[in-house]
Amino acid sequence: MPSIDAVQEEIINEFEILGEDKESTIYYIMELGDQLPEFPEPERTDENIIKGCQSKVWLTTDFRDGRVYYLADSNTDITKGLISLLIRVLSGKKAGEILNTDLYFIDKIGMGSIIGSQRSNGLAAMIKQMKLFALAYQSKIDA
């Protein structure tokens, strides 16, 4: 399994190919969201909604073999693409790795200028929730 930094570098390289074409970049982000696994209907509950996102984003986790696995969905295509990028980077990693990582790919691909301030706030909320899940699992390990 590639490291968090290796996955971030893959993403940076993919977005460099798109260049400065904002329309192609947005379309690509939406395509990435289409690749997410099917989200179980029973998990679409208020408890699984990430607070602070303008769109609805459902996020669940599973912890097995010392690693955190994320599953998510959103009611908007762009947001679904954004959460898919985060899942690609963080899912399957150890809780401590998730907590201590710098998600530098977001700035390197110019995500802030692509998605605007409202979605940037939502992206920050997604990252925060994913790290909170990792913290909860890490706390169980350390206990």
Secondary structure, DSSP 8 states (H G I E B T S, - for coil): ---HHHHHHHHHHHHHHHTT-HHHHHHHHHHHHHTS----GGG-SGGGB-TT-SS-EEEEEEEETTEEEEEEEESSHHHHHHHHHHHHHHTTB-HHHHHH---THHHHTTHHHHHHHHHHHHHHHHHHHHHHHHHHHHHHHH-
